Amino acid sequence: MVSEHCKFQLEATKLGRTVVFPVTVLARGERGRMRLSAETQCSDPFHFLVQFIVRDAADFDDLLVRFRQELEHRGFAPVRYRLRDGGTWADWVPLGPGSAA
């Protein structure tokens, strides 16, 4: 069964432009364990559409690390992120270079 796990926003920069990625994390339970998946997309001056997809992450920290790796591979520099807490957004959490979360 698939259900919504959480929502978060991740802010990254590329070519002097700041992009805020809205991400919905889905949880899929199978055989007593939960796996997380997420995807988002954007466009940049060189590509009409760039998709970022993470599947089968063990937990949120793993998902965030893998998501950052995809962004960095495409030339984005992750700056900060924030989680949706109930009906409001939590404070921004800075992402330093090379930090896990």
Secondary structure, DSSP 8 states (H G I E B T S, - for coil): -EEEEEEEEEEEEETTEEEEEEEEEEEEEETTEEEEEEEEEEEETTEEEEEEEEEEESSHHHHHHHHHHHHHHTT-EEEEEEEEETTEE---EE--TT---
